[in-house]
Amino acid sequence: MVALLIDVALCAYLLGARRGWDRTHIAHVRGSALPSVAMVILMASGIGEAIGVLTTTMDVIGFGLTASLWPLM
């Protein structure tokens, strides 16, 4: 998260201030871009969490199946 904040500040400087934009224009561009970026970050973190839950669940199910089939082997 800190890396994303540093990236936003760096982009505001490199793409805005160096081109001669004033603070209000940079704030307008940043304000219009951040909601889209926030949605992508929210989706990516949600998908990552879902994958983590699935792998944990599958490990538990796999261990349970192995333990229940052990007497047959």
Buried (B, 14 or more C-beta within 10 A) or exposed (E): EEEEEEEBEEBBEEEBEEEEBEEEEBEEBBEEEEEEEEEEEEEEEEEEEEEEEEEEEEEEEEEEEEEEEEEEE
